[in-house]
Every structure is written in C-alpha cells, then in structure tokens.
Amino acid sequence: MHKYFISLERTPQRTERFLKANAHIKDLEWMPGMDGKTLDRDTIISKGLMEPNCGFTAGAIGSGLTHVKLWAKVAQSGQPAHIFEDDAFLCRNFESESDRIIATLPHDWDIILWGNNYDSILEFELLPGITQCVAIFNQDTVRQGIPDFLNMDVSSSPFRLTQTFGICGYAISPRGATRLLERCLPFKSVEVPYVGLGRLLTSTSVDHLMNIHYRDLKAYTTLPPLCLTDNDVAQSLNK
C-alpha cells in the first residue's frame, strides 16, 4: 500500500521531524499540503468544493482539500492507501500490524483510523451493535509517551467507529474514498450531534464532516492505537 504523508512546503522542519521519528517506516511519500494562506476562497466555492457560508479557517480549508485530493487519488487508482499528517508517530511494528488488521476486515471496508486526537473522545462499538463505548484520554501522558511508543510493538484490534476527532493517520479504500468524497463535499458549517459529548458542535474541519458519516460507513478504529499525535494546536496546519 502507498503511504502518503501531508506536510506544507513552508514548514520543512515538520517534514524533517516526521521522517526522523518514523524512519522505521519504508517508502513514505510526501504529499505537499495545500497552503490555505495562498488559496482563493471564491475559486474554491466556484468549483463546488465549499459552500459560501462555510466558516472553516484558511488552514482547515487547505488541510481538508489535501485529504480530498488524496481520496480522489485513491479512488482513481483502485488501490487502498495509508494517509498521515506530519504530526503522526507510528509504532515500531506499524507496517506488519496494520497489514494484519486490514486482512481481518470485511472486503468492503471503507476507512480505518490508526489513531485520533487525544484531547477529546473516541466513540466506538466494543461489541458490534450492542455495547457503544466512549473512551477519553490523557493527552499529556500521550505526548510524554511518544518516544517509548516509537520503539514499541503494539498488538491491536479493530472496532467499528462512531465518532472521534483528528485524522493523524488512517488507511482508506477506493470505495471509502469515493463515499467520503460524495459525503464531505462541498465543505460546509453544520451542527454535528455528539452523543459522547452530549452536545452539538459546528463543523470547522473535514474530520468534523467525516464524523457525520462514520456510522453509515464501514469505518473502524484500532485499540490500542498504532499511531499517536502530539496534536500541538499552536503548530496546527488548521490555523
């Protein structure tokens, strides 16, 4: 499977950090991120990629369109692929364990998240259709543990995904890419109900829009995760 990672041309230090941290992963392919600071909002709207009243920041638009570009690439190629953001950190046995897990999924799987943001919830089915579960995390200990995680062999299992935040690392199938393109475009600001949080939140990025549809897709998450992120908001490409 192709392994793409997204990083902006104007942040070479983030590219360098990603490649150094994940040097144990072979054949990582750089996908230059679309820089929201240089994109023309009216052109994006005229192409039908975003609604006029969409409240996404420039960074969130650029980040979202980069993921969309890769989804289109996967859909056209007919081959699944891994997609990582440049704040992703992968466990030592990521390649063998991710291959093993994908081989256990139904043939018509859409997307599987290898990790998520650890400052909010992960809602998933512990037992399919029976036990809906909400997990919370300590982001501080996640950040502190990243150096050890990089040298760790992780044994993980897939679970049906309901909702979470962040798309630091995931695998997507051609079918899943096509379905997300159909469902997440054009970008729009809508209220998304989060049962695990007990409230509505307005969508501000593409992963919020994905949260609307995970229930209706063959979407999965993995526990324990195979991918961590330090989720540094100050350095976020969605700013």
N, C-alpha and C positions, 0 to 999 in steps of 0.2 A: 504493500500500500504506500502511496505517496504520503509524505509527512511535510506539510506546509507550516511555516511559522510567519506570523504577521508582525512587522516592525516598520516604523517610519524611517524614511531615508534621513531625516533631520535628527534622529536620535541613535547614532551609531553605537553609543555606549550601551544602550539597551540590547541591541543586536549582539554586541560582544558579550555582554553578561549572560544572555540566553544561551549562546553557543558554548561558552565556557562551562556553565552549570550543567548543560545537557550534552557534554562531549561524549558520553557513553551511548548516545543515540545516533545511529547511522543515517546518512542520506537526508538530512534536514534541508528543506528547500525554502529559501527566503521568498516571501510574497510582500513586496513593498506596500505598506499601508497607504490608503488614500488619505491625504492630509486635509482634514476638514477646514483648515485655515486658507487653503487655496481653492476650495470647491465653490462653484457658483450655485447658490441655493435655487435661483429661478430656473436654471438649466436642469437641475435635478428634478424639480417639480414638473417642468415641461415634458420630461421624459417619462413621467408617471411613476417615478421611484419614491415620491414623497408627497403627502398632502400639503396644501398651502398652510394649514394651521398647525402643522407638526411642530412641537416645541423642543425637539432634540437639539442639543448643543452642536456646534460645528464638529467637535471631536467625535461625538456619538454618531453623527451622520457619516463621517469618514470611516470610522471603525465598522459601522453596520454595513456600509457599501462594500468594504473589503471582504467581509464574510460573505455577502451576497455574491460578489464576483467569484469567490472560491466555490460557493454552492453551484453556480452556473457551470463552472469548470468541471466539477464532479459529475453533474447531471449529463453534460455533453460527452464526457469520457466514458461513462458507463462503468466506472471503477470507483469503489469507496476510497476515502482518504482520511487521514488524520489532519486536524487543523488546531494549531496552538497560537496563543497570543504570547508576546515576548516577556510576560511575567509568569510563565509556566515553568514549573520544576518537576521533572519526571523521575520516578523511582528507578533504581538500577536495572530491574528486570522488566521495565515497561514494555519492551518490544515483544518478548515471549509471552508475558501475561496478557497483554491486550489482544494478541493473536489468539491465545487460548480462549479468552472470554468471547470474542467475536464469533469463534467457531461454535459456541454453545447457543448463540442467539437464533431466533427464528429466521428463516431465509429471507423474510420480508421486513427485517428490522430497518428502522429509519435513521436513528441517531443514538449514540451512547456518549454520555458525558463522563470523562475520566476524572473530573474534579469540578469544583464550584467555588464561589466566593464564601469565605468562612466568617463573615461578619453578619450573616443572616441565616435563613432557614434552608433546609433541604427537605422537601416533602416527596415521599415515595411509598410504594406498596411493599411492605415487608412480606406479606403473603398476598399474591395476586387477587385483587377483588375482595379481600377480606380485611386485612389489617392495614389501614392507612396510617403512616408514621411520619412524624415531623422531627427532624434532628436539628440541633443547634450546636454551634462550635465555639471554641475559644480562639479567636484569630491571633491573639498574642502568642499562644503556645504553638500554633501552626507556623507562624513566622520564625519563631526560635528554633523549631524543629526541622526546618528545611535542609540545613547541611547534613543532618543524620539521614533524612529521608532520601537524599540523592544516592546514598550508599546502601539503601535498604531494598531487600527483595520482599515484595508485597504479594500476598495471596488474597485475591479479591473475588467478589461475586456481583453479578448484575441484578438490578431490581428495576421494576417499572417506575419511571419518573413521572411525577405530577407537576412539581414546580421547584425552581430554585433560582438563584441569581448568579450571573457570571458564566462565561464560556471560554475559560482559560485553556481548556483542552478537550477535544471531543473527536469522535470518528463519525462520519456521515456517509450514508449510502447514496447512490444515484437516485433511488426512489425518495429517500428522505430529503435530499437536496431539492428535488423538484417540488415536493409537497411544501417545504418551507418557503421556497420562492413564491409559490402560489398564495401562501397564507400570510406572509410577513410584508409583502409589498402591496401597495405603497406604504412607506413608514408613516405612522400616524400617532397622535397623542390620544389615547383612550384609557378609560379606567379599567384596571385589571383587578378582579377579586382574588385575594389571597386568603384562603381558608386557614392556612397555618399561621398567618399573622393576624387574622380576624379583622381585616380591613381592606379597603380599596387603595390602590396606588396608581397614579397616572404613569403611563409608559414613557420612559425617557431614553430608551436604548433598544437595540434589536433584541437583546436577550429578554427584555420585558415582553415584547411581542411574541417571542417563542413560548413564553410561559402560558399564553392563552391556548396554545395548541398541543402541548406535550401530551395532555390527556387523550387526545384523539389520534395521536401518532403512536407508532411502536417505538417509543422513546425510553431510554434506560439511563440509569446512573450506576456507579460502582462503589461498593463499600467493602473494605476501606478504599480510599481513592488511590488512583495511580498517578495523579497529578495534583500538585499543590500550587498555590499562588500567594505571594505576599500582599497582593491587592493594595498597592500603595496609591491611595487616592490622589495624593499630591502629584504623582507622576503619571496618572491615568491618561490614556490616549482619548478618553471620552470627555475630557475637559473642554 
